[in-house]
Amino acid sequence: MQTISDIMTTGVHTLRPESTLLDAEKLMREHKVRHIPVVDDENKVLGVLSQKEFLREAFRITDKFGAHHLQDYLAKTPVGDCLDKEVTCIDSNQALQQAGEALQQEKHGCLLITSDERTLLGIVTSQDFVKLALSLL
């Protein structure tokens, strides 16, 4: 039986809640990721900042302050104010089918793989399941 550990990405890029949206934008652009787990000093999951939350906040800033102030406000806004705290965390030994079903039901775009203490171990995104499907075809 294949488990989520067979396809998860380890060495995940993370941010702290006090990191800014400008930090998030740079990380997303440089590493071509759409989901960034937000963790505390002990690497415990607090939530995830996805491209969707980032864009929602960027549009809110632009609408309120104008596009010419966007970079200034991105540099002032902590990711802790914008992250999705309703993130699905699963065990690395969970079967791929169960994890895929959870990803489909939750519609978050990613699952965070954690220890029993919510320490981040890895991430699986919908793209990982697409890669898996392609390899099986």
JOZI-V537341 format. One record per residue. N is the residue number from 1. RES is the residue in three letters. PHI is phi in whole degrees, 0 to 359 (none if undefined). PSI is psi as a letter, one per 40 degrees, with the letter a starting at -180 (none if undefined). Layout:
n=N res=RES phi=PHI psi=PSI
n=N res=RES phi=PHI psi=PSI
This chain:
n=1 res=MET phi=none psi=h
n=2 res=GLN phi=278 psi=i
n=3 res=THR phi=243 psi=i
n=4 res=ILE phi=300 psi=d
n=5 res=SER phi=296 psi=e
n=6 res=ASP phi=289 psi=d
n=7 res=ILE phi=237 psi=e
n=8 res=MET phi=289 psi=i
n=9 res=THR phi=265 psi=h
n=10 res=THR phi=255 psi=i
n=11 res=GLY phi=64 psi=f
n=12 res=VAL phi=288 psi=h
n=13 res=HIS phi=286 psi=h
n=14 res=THR phi=232 psi=i
n=15 res=LEU phi=230 psi=i
n=16 res=ARG phi=264 psi=i
n=17 res=PRO phi=299 psi=d
n=18 res=GLU phi=276 psi=e
n=19 res=SER phi=299 psi=i
n=20 res=THR phi=261 psi=i
n=21 res=LEU phi=296 psi=d
n=22 res=LEU phi=294 psi=d
n=23 res=ASP phi=300 psi=d
n=24 res=ALA phi=296 psi=d
n=25 res=GLU phi=301 psi=d
n=26 res=LYS phi=297 psi=d
n=27 res=LEU phi=296 psi=d
n=28 res=MET phi=297 psi=d
n=29 res=ARG phi=291 psi=d
n=30 res=GLU phi=294 psi=d
n=31 res=HIS phi=253 psi=e
n=32 res=LYS phi=52 psi=f
n=33 res=VAL phi=241 psi=i
n=34 res=ARG phi=246 psi=e
n=35 res=HIS phi=225 psi=h
n=36 res=ILE phi=235 psi=h
n=37 res=PRO phi=295 psi=i
n=38 res=VAL phi=251 psi=h
n=39 res=VAL phi=233 psi=i
n=40 res=ASP phi=271 psi=a
n=41 res=ASP phi=295 psi=e
n=42 res=GLU phi=260 psi=e
n=43 res=ASN phi=66 psi=f
n=44 res=LYS phi=271 psi=h
n=45 res=VAL phi=291 psi=h
n=46 res=LEU phi=255 psi=d
n=47 res=GLY phi=165 psi=a
n=48 res=VAL phi=220 psi=h
n=49 res=LEU phi=255 psi=h
n=50 res=SER phi=259 psi=i
n=51 res=GLN phi=303 psi=d
n=52 res=LYS phi=297 psi=d
n=53 res=GLU phi=294 psi=d
n=54 res=PHE phi=300 psi=d
n=55 res=LEU phi=295 psi=d
n=56 res=ARG phi=302 psi=d
n=57 res=GLU phi=290 psi=d
n=58 res=ALA phi=298 psi=d
n=59 res=PHE phi=294 psi=d
n=60 res=ARG phi=297 psi=d
n=61 res=ILE phi=297 psi=d
n=62 res=THR phi=299 psi=d
n=63 res=ASP phi=295 psi=d
n=64 res=LYS phi=278 psi=d
n=65 res=PHE phi=244 psi=e
n=66 res=GLY phi=95 psi=i
n=67 res=ALA phi=296 psi=d
n=68 res=HIS phi=290 psi=e
n=69 res=HIS phi=254 psi=e
n=70 res=LEU phi=304 psi=d
n=71 res=GLN phi=299 psi=d
n=72 res=ASP phi=299 psi=d
n=73 res=TYR phi=285 psi=d
n=74 res=LEU phi=298 psi=d
n=75 res=ALA phi=288 psi=e
n=76 res=LYS phi=259 psi=e
n=77 res=THR phi=267 psi=h
n=78 res=PRO phi=287 psi=i
n=79 res=VAL phi=296 psi=d
n=80 res=GLY phi=299 psi=d
n=81 res=ASP phi=276 psi=e
n=82 res=CYS phi=237 psi=e
n=83 res=LEU phi=288 psi=i
n=84 res=ASP phi=270 psi=h
n=85 res=LYS phi=273 psi=e
n=86 res=GLU phi=270 psi=g
n=87 res=VAL phi=260 psi=i
n=88 res=THR phi=271 psi=h
n=89 res=CYS phi=249 psi=h
n=90 res=ILE phi=228 psi=i
n=91 res=ASP phi=276 psi=i
n=92 res=SER phi=293 psi=e
n=93 res=ASN phi=268 psi=e
n=94 res=GLN phi=292 psi=h
n=95 res=ALA phi=297 psi=i
n=96 res=LEU phi=303 psi=d
n=97 res=GLN phi=297 psi=d
n=98 res=GLN phi=296 psi=d
n=99 res=ALA phi=295 psi=d
n=100 res=GLY phi=298 psi=d
n=101 res=GLU phi=296 psi=d
n=102 res=ALA phi=296 psi=d
n=103 res=LEU phi=297 psi=d
n=104 res=GLN phi=292 psi=d
n=105 res=GLN phi=289 psi=d
n=106 res=GLU phi=286 psi=d
n=107 res=LYS phi=58 psi=f
n=108 res=HIS phi=269 psi=d
n=109 res=GLY phi=95 psi=e
n=110 res=CYS phi=205 psi=i
n=111 res=LEU phi=236 psi=h
n=112 res=LEU phi=263 psi=h
n=113 res=ILE phi=261 psi=h
n=114 res=THR phi=227 psi=i
n=115 res=SER phi=281 psi=i
n=116 res=ASP phi=300 psi=d
n=117 res=GLU phi=268 psi=e
n=118 res=ARG phi=67 psi=f
n=119 res=THR phi=281 psi=h
n=120 res=LEU phi=292 psi=h
n=121 res=LEU phi=248 psi=d
n=122 res=GLY phi=181 psi=a
n=123 res=ILE phi=216 psi=i
n=124 res=VAL phi=228 psi=h
n=125 res=THR phi=245 psi=i
n=126 res=SER phi=300 psi=d
n=127 res=GLN phi=295 psi=d
n=128 res=ASP phi=296 psi=d
n=129 res=PHE phi=288 psi=d
n=130 res=VAL phi=296 psi=d
n=131 res=LYS phi=300 psi=d
n=132 res=LEU phi=299 psi=d
n=133 res=ALA phi=299 psi=d
n=134 res=LEU phi=296 psi=d
n=135 res=SER phi=291 psi=d
n=136 res=LEU phi=273 psi=e
n=137 res=LEU phi=278 psi=none
